[in-house]
Amino acid sequence: MEVFRLHIGRSFTALYIVDTDRDWVEITHLMTIEQAHKRYGRL
């Protein structure tokens, strides 16, 4: 399963997965960019 990242403005990052078999998107994490960098490093 692939995890995608989307920056929202200059403040937030959303991590999400896409299931094309069932035609849905699930947002797994929503956090500030600083929190995402601390948790996952710079991707």
C-alpha angles and dihedrals in degrees: 000000000000122000118210129202127213125187112216109205112311095305114055142046126201121199114201144165128220123214107195093181092063096027097236141122122212122198105215101179136014116186144137116282090247092054091048092051092050093047102039106014122233107317 
